[in-house]
Structure formats: C-alpha cells, structure tokens
C-alpha cells in the first residue's frame, strides 16, 4: 500500500495545490491507476565518481551533520538499485532527474512541478 488516502489526495488536487510524495517503487503502479494522475519523477544518484566526491565534501558533511560517510560498496548499491528501479518502472516514469548537486536538483524539481501545474499534460485515455 502507498499509505495515501485517495480522498485527501483528491481534496488537495481540487484545491489547486500539488502533492509531492515520496513513494516506494511498488506503489507507483497503484498510484498510476488512481484518480490522482501523478507525474512521476525518479531522482537518481550521479555517477560513482561524483558520489565519491560529494559524499566526502567537508562542507556537505558539515551541513548534513550526523550523516555517515558511505563506503564505495554502498554507493555502488545505490546506483544499481536506482538503475533497476528505472528499468523496471520505465513505462510509469515521466521524468528522470540525476541528483548531481543537491541545490540544483531541488531547483529542477521545483521547475518540473511548476511546468506540470501550468502546462497542459498528455494523459492516457486508459487512465479513464
């Protein structure tokens, strides 16, 4: 289960606001079949080399105090899992965003949300 109350989601949608949800991958298909008609964004990690640099950046570690330093095996696992999710759910994903730099990724997500809210979107007739 996605843990989303469909009635609440519809209330938010009809109020002119947008919901941003962090879902488990298996919830995407269920949500796609709902009345909510989501725009699905997957946020992927960058390359291993970039992860190694950004996860060892002292400024980043200071801002994210309490965040552990990842081992290379853990970083590689993040990339593998992300690639597998993208491949398995490709037909349900509207946009793939690479989180190469946190602030840029955040701005990109906001820009995507704004575009989705303000521009006509194609919706499959099978969503009925």
FIKOLZA-1660 file (N, C-alpha, C; in steps of 0.1 Angstrom, whole numbers, plus 5000, padded with zeros to 4 digits):
% residues 128
   i   px   py   pz ch aa at
   1 5008 4988 5000  A  X  N
   1 5000 5000 5000  A  X CA
   1 5009 5012 5000  A  X  C
   2 5004 5023 4994  A  X  N
   2 5012 5035 4993  A  X CA
   2 5010 5044 5005  A  X  C
   3 5000 5041 5013  A  X  N
   3 4997 5049 5025  A  X CA
   3 4990 5062 5022  A  X  C
   4 4985 5063 5010  A  X  N
   4 4979 5076 5006  A  X CA
   4 4964 5075 5007  A  X  C
   5 4958 5084 5013  A  X  N
   5 4943 5084 5014  A  X CA
   5 4938 5091 5001  A  X  C
   6 4932 5083 4992  A  X  N
   6 4927 5089 4979  A  X CA
   6 4918 5101 4981  A  X  C
   7 4909 5101 4990  A  X  N
   7 4900 5112 4992  A  X CA
   7 4908 5125 4995  A  X  C
   8 4918 5123 5004  A  X  N
   8 4926 5135 5008  A  X CA
   8 4934 5140 4996  A  X  C
   9 4939 5131 4988  A  X  N
   9 4947 5135 4976  A  X CA
   9 4938 5142 4966  A  X  C
  10 4925 5138 4965  A  X  N
  10 4916 5144 4956  A  X CA
  10 4913 5158 4961  A  X  C
  11 4911 5159 4974  A  X  N
  11 4908 5173 4980  A  X CA
  11 4919 5182 4977  A  X  C
  12 4931 5178 4979  A  X  N
  12 4943 5186 4976  A  X CA
  12 4943 5190 4962  A  X  C
  13 4941 5181 4953  A  X  N
  13 4941 5183 4938  A  X CA
  13 4931 5194 4935  A  X  C
  14 4919 5192 4940  A  X  N
  14 4908 5201 4936  A  X CA
  14 4909 5215 4943  A  X  C
  15 4918 5216 4953  A  X  N
  15 4920 5229 4959  A  X CA
  15 4931 5237 4951  A  X  C
  16 4936 5231 4940  A  X  N
  16 4946 5239 4932  A  X CA
  16 4960 5237 4937  A  X  C
  17 4962 5229 4947  A  X  N
  17 4976 5226 4952  A  X CA
  17 4981 5213 4946  A  X  C
  18 4994 5211 4949  A  X  N
  18 5000 5199 4944  A  X CA
  18 5006 5191 4956  A  X  C
  19 5005 5178 4954  A  X  N
  19 5011 5169 4964  A  X CA
  19 5025 5164 4959  A  X  C
  20 5034 5164 4968  A  X  N
  20 5047 5158 4964  A  X CA
  20 5049 5146 4974  A  X  C
  21 5050 5134 4968  A  X  N
  21 5050 5122 4976  A  X CA
  21 5063 5115 4974  A  X  C
  22 5068 5109 4984  A  X  N
  22 5080 5100 4984  A  X CA
  22 5074 5086 4985  A  X  C
  23 5075 5079 4974  A  X  N
  23 5069 5066 4973  A  X CA
  23 5079 5054 4973  A  X  C
  24 5075 5043 4977  A  X  N
  24 5082 5031 4975  A  X CA
  24 5079 5027 4960  A  X  C
  25 5089 5022 4953  A  X  N
  25 5087 5019 4939  A  X CA
  25 5074 5011 4936  A  X  C
  26 5071 5001 4944  A  X  N
  26 5060 4992 4941  A  X CA
  26 5046 5000 4942  A  X  C
  27 5046 5012 4948  A  X  N
  27 5034 5020 4950  A  X CA
  27 5031 5028 4937  A  X  C
  28 5041 5029 4928  A  X  N
  28 5039 5038 4916  A  X CA
  28 5028 5032 4908  A  X  C
  29 5028 5019 4905  A  X  N
  29 5017 5014 4896  A  X CA
  29 5004 5016 4902  A  X  C
  30 5002 5014 4915  A  X  N
  30 4989 5015 4922  A  X CA
  30 4985 5030 4920  A  X  C
  31 4994 5039 4923  A  X  N
  31 4990 5053 4922  A  X CA
  31 4987 5057 4908  A  X  C
  32 4993 5052 4898  A  X  N
  32 4990 5055 4884  A  X CA
  32 4976 5050 4880  A  X  C
  33 4971 5040 4887  A  X  N
  33 4957 5035 4884  A  X CA
  33 4947 5043 4892  A  X  C
  34 4951 5053 4900  A  X  N
  34 4941 5060 4908  A  X CA
  34 4936 5073 4900  A  X  C
  35 4927 5080 4906  A  X  N
  35 4922 5092 4900  A  X CA
  35 4932 5104 4901  A  X  C
  36 4942 5102 4908  A  X  N
  36 4952 5113 4911  A  X CA
  36 4960 5117 4899  A  X  C
  37 4962 5108 4890  A  X  N
  37 4970 5110 4877  A  X CA
  37 4984 5117 4880  A  X  C
  38 4992 5109 4887  A  X  N
  38 5005 5115 4891  A  X CA
  38 5015 5118 4880  A  X  C
  39 5024 5127 4882  A  X  N
  39 5035 5129 4873  A  X CA
  39 5047 5123 4881  A  X  C
  40 5053 5113 4876  A  X  N
  40 5063 5105 4884  A  X CA
  40 5077 5109 4880  A  X  C
  41 5084 5113 4890  A  X  N
  41 5098 5117 4889  A  X CA
  41 5107 5108 4897  A  X  C
  42 5117 5102 4891  A  X  N
  42 5126 5094 4898  A  X CA
  42 5139 5102 4900  A  X  C
  43 5144 5103 4912  A  X  N
  43 5156 5110 4915  A  X CA
  43 5167 5100 4917  A  X  C
  44 5177 5100 4907  A  X  N
  44 5188 5090 4907  A  X CA
  44 5201 5096 4912  A  X  C
  45 5209 5088 4918  A  X  N
  45 5222 5093 4922  A  X CA
  45 5231 5095 4909  A  X  C
  46 5241 5104 4910  A  X  N
  46 5250 5106 4899  A  X CA
  46 5260 5094 4898  A  X  C
  47 5270 5096 4890  A  X  N
  47 5280 5085 4888  A  X CA
  47 5287 5082 4901  A  X  C
  48 5293 5071 4902  A  X  N
  48 5301 5067 4914  A  X CA
  48 5312 5077 4917  A  X  C
  49 5319 5082 4907  A  X  N
  49 5329 5091 4909  A  X CA
  49 5324 5104 4915  A  X  C
  50 5312 5109 4910  A  X  N
  50 5306 5121 4916  A  X CA
  50 5301 5119 4930  A  X  C
  51 5296 5107 4932  A  X  N
  51 5291 5104 4946  A  X CA
  51 5303 5104 4956  A  X  C
  52 5314 5098 4951  A  X  N
  52 5326 5097 4960  A  X CA
  52 5331 5112 4963  A  X  C
  53 5330 5121 4954  A  X  N
  53 5334 5134 4956  A  X CA
  53 5324 5142 4966  A  X  C
  54 5312 5141 4962  A  X  N
  54 5302 5149 4970  A  X CA
  54 5300 5143 4984  A  X  C
  55 5301 5130 4986  A  X  N
  55 5299 5124 4999  A  X CA
  55 5311 5126 5008  A  X  C
  56 5322 5131 5002  A  X  N
  56 5334 5134 5010  A  X CA
  56 5337 5148 5012  A  X  C
  57 5328 5157 5006  A  X  N
  57 5330 5171 5007  A  X CA
  57 5328 5176 5021  A  X  C
  58 5338 5182 5027  A  X  N
  58 5336 5187 5041  A  X CA
  58 5325 5196 5043  A  X  C
  59 5322 5205 5034  A  X  N
  59 5311 5214 5035  A  X CA
  59 5298 5207 5036  A  X  C
  60 5296 5197 5027  A  X  N
  60 5284 5189 5027  A  X CA
  60 5283 5181 5040  A  X  C
  61 5293 5175 5045  A  X  N
  61 5293 5168 5057  A  X CA
  61 5289 5177 5069  A  X  C
  62 5294 5189 5068  A  X  N
  62 5290 5199 5079  A  X CA
  62 5275 5202 5079  A  X  C
  63 5270 5205 5067  A  X  N
  63 5256 5208 5065  A  X CA
  63 5247 5196 5069  A  X  C
  64 5252 5184 5066  A  X  N
  64 5244 5172 5069  A  X CA
  64 5250 5164 5081  A  X  C
  65 5253 5172 5091  A  X  N
  65 5259 5166 5103  A  X CA
  65 5251 5154 5108  A  X  C
  66 5258 5144 5111  A  X  N
  66 5251 5131 5116  A  X CA
  66 5249 5121 5104  A  X  C
  67 5252 5126 5092  A  X  N
  67 5251 5117 5080  A  X CA
  67 5264 5109 5080  A  X  C
  68 5263 5096 5079  A  X  N
  68 5275 5088 5078  A  X CA
  68 5282 5089 5065  A  X  C
  69 5295 5086 5064  A  X  N
  69 5302 5085 5052  A  X CA
  69 5300 5071 5046  A  X  C
  70 5296 5071 5033  A  X  N
  70 5292 5059 5027  A  X CA
  70 5305 5052 5022  A  X  C
  71 5305 5038 5022  A  X  N
  71 5315 5030 5016  A  X CA
  71 5313 5029 5002  A  X  C
  72 5323 5027 4994  A  X  N
  72 5321 5025 4979  A  X CA
  72 5311 5015 4976  A  X  C
  73 5311 5004 4983  A  X  N
  73 5301 4993 4980  A  X CA
  73 5287 4998 4982  A  X  C
  74 5285 5007 4992  A  X  N
  74 5271 5012 4994  A  X CA
  74 5267 5022 4983  A  X  C
  75 5277 5030 4979  A  X  N
  75 5274 5039 4968  A  X CA
  75 5271 5032 4955  A  X  C
  76 5279 5021 4952  A  X  N
  76 5276 5013 4940  A  X CA
  76 5262 5006 4941  A  X  C
  77 5258 5002 4953  A  X  N
  77 5245 4996 4955  A  X CA
  77 5234 5006 4953  A  X  C
  78 5236 5019 4957  A  X  N
  78 5226 5029 4954  A  X CA
  78 5224 5031 4939  A  X  C
  79 5235 5031 4932  A  X  N
  79 5234 5032 4917  A  X CA
  79 5227 5020 4911  A  X  C
  80 5231 5008 4915  A  X  N
  80 5225 4996 4910  A  X CA
  80 5210 4995 4912  A  X  C
  81 5206 4999 4925  A  X  N
  81 5191 4998 4928  A  X CA
  81 5184 5009 4920  A  X  C
  82 5189 5021 4919  A  X  N
  82 5183 5031 4911  A  X CA
  82 5181 5027 4897  A  X  C
  83 5192 5021 4891  A  X  N
  83 5191 5017 4877  A  X CA
  83 5180 5006 4875  A  X  C
  84 5179 4997 4885  A  X  N
  84 5169 4986 4884  A  X CA
  84 5155 4992 4885  A  X  C
  85 5153 5001 4894  A  X  N
  85 5140 5008 4896  A  X CA
  85 5136 5015 4883  A  X  C
  86 5146 5022 4877  A  X  N
  86 5143 5029 4865  A  X CA
  86 5139 5020 4854  A  X  C
  87 5147 5009 4853  A  X  N
  87 5144 4999 4842  A  X CA
  87 5131 4992 4844  A  X  C
  88 5128 4988 4856  A  X  N
  88 5116 4980 4859  A  X CA
  88 5103 4989 4858  A  X  C
  89 5104 5001 4861  A  X  N
  89 5092 5010 4861  A  X CA
  89 5093 5021 4850  A  X  C
  90 5101 5019 4840  A  X  N
  90 5103 5029 4830  A  X CA
  90 5090 5034 4824  A  X  C
  91 5080 5025 4821  A  X  N
  91 5068 5029 4815  A  X CA
  91 5059 5038 4824  A  X  C
  92 5062 5039 4837  A  X  N
  92 5055 5046 4846  A  X CA
  92 5061 5059 4850  A  X  C
  93 5074 5061 4846  A  X  N
  93 5082 5073 4850  A  X CA
  93 5081 5084 4839  A  X  C
  94 5077 5096 4844  A  X  N
  94 5076 5107 4835  A  X CA
  94 5089 5115 4833  A  X  C
  95 5097 5115 4843  A  X  N
  95 5109 5123 4843  A  X CA
  95 5120 5117 4852  A  X  C
  96 5132 5116 4847  A  X  N
  96 5143 5111 4854  A  X CA
  96 5153 5123 4857  A  X  C
  97 5156 5125 4870  A  X  N
  97 5164 5136 4874  A  X CA
  97 5176 5130 4881  A  X  C
  98 5188 5134 4877  A  X  N
  98 5200 5130 4884  A  X CA
  98 5204 5140 4894  A  X  C
  99 5205 5135 4907  A  X  N
  99 5209 5144 4918  A  X CA
  99 5224 5145 4919  A  X  C
 100 5229 5153 4909  A  X  N
 100 5243 5155 4909  A  X CA
 100 5248 5166 4919  A  X  C
 101 5239 5175 4922  A  X  N
 101 5242 5186 4932  A  X CA
 101 5229 5189 4938  A  X  C
 102 5228 5188 4951  A  X  N
 102 5216 5189 4959  A  X CA
 102 5207 5202 4956  A  X  C
 103 5213 5213 4956  A  X  N
 103 5206 5226 4954  A  X CA
 103 5200 5226 4939  A  X  C
 104 5208 5222 4930  A  X  N
 104 5204 5222 4916  A  X CA
 104 5192 5212 4914  A  X  C
 105 5193 5200 4920  A  X  N
 105 5183 5190 4919  A  X CA
 105 5170 5196 4925  A  X  C
 106 5171 5203 4936  A  X  N
 106 5159 5209 4943  A  X CA
 106 5153 5219 4933  A  X  C
 107 5161 5227 4928  A  X  N
 107 5156 5237 4918  A  X CA
 107 5149 5231 4906  A  X  C
 108 5155 5220 4901  A  X  N
 108 5150 5212 4890  A  X CA
 108 5136 5206 4893  A  X  C
 109 5135 5201 4905  A  X  N
 109 5122 5195 4910  A  X CA
 109 5111 5206 4910  A  X  C
 110 5115 5218 4916  A  X  N
 110 5105 5229 4916  A  X CA
 110 5101 5233 4902  A  X  C
 111 5111 5234 4893  A  X  N
 111 5108 5238 4879  A  X CA
 111 5098 5228 4873  A  X  C
 112 5101 5215 4875  A  X  N
 112 5092 5204 4869  A  X CA
 112 5078 5206 4875  A  X  C
 113 5077 5207 4888  A  X  N
 113 5064 5209 4894  A  X CA
 113 5056 5221 4888  A  X  C
 114 5063 5232 4887  A  X  N
 114 5057 5244 4881  A  X CA
 114 5053 5241 4867  A  X  C
 115 5061 5235 4859  A  X  N
 115 5057 5232 4845  A  X CA
 115 5045 5223 4844  A  X  C
 116 5045 5213 4853  A  X  N
 116 5034 5203 4853  A  X CA
 116 5021 5210 4857  A  X  C
 117 5022 5219 4866  A  X  N
 117 5010 5226 4871  A  X CA
 117 5005 5236 4861  A  X  C
 118 5013 5242 4852  A  X  N
 118 5009 5253 4844  A  X CA
 118 5008 5250 4829  A  X  C
 119 5013 5238 4825  A  X  N
 119 5013 5235 4811  A  X CA
 119 5004 5223 4809  A  X  C
 120 4996 5222 4798  A  X  N
 120 4988 5211 4795  A  X CA
 120 4996 5198 4794  A  X  C
 121 4991 5187 4800  A  X  N
 121 4999 5175 4800  A  X CA
 121 4991 5164 4792  A  X  C
 122 4998 5155 4786  A  X  N
 122 4991 5144 4779  A  X CA
 122 4988 5134 4790  A  X  C
 123 4975 5129 4789  A  X  N
 123 4971 5119 4798  A  X CA
 123 4965 5107 4790  A  X  C
 124 4969 5095 4793  A  X  N
 124 4965 5083 4786  A  X CA
 124 4950 5082 4788  A  X  C
 125 4943 5078 4777  A  X  N
 125 4929 5075 4778  A  X CA
 125 4926 5063 4786  A  X  C
 126 4936 5054 4788  A  X  N
 126 4934 5043 4796  A  X CA
 126 4933 5046 4811  A  X  C
 127 4936 5059 4815  A  X  N
 127 4935 5063 4829  A  X CA
 127 4921 5066 4832  A  X  C
 128 4913 5068 4822  A  X  N
 128 4898 5070 4823  A  X CA
 128 4893 5076 4834  A  X  C
% end
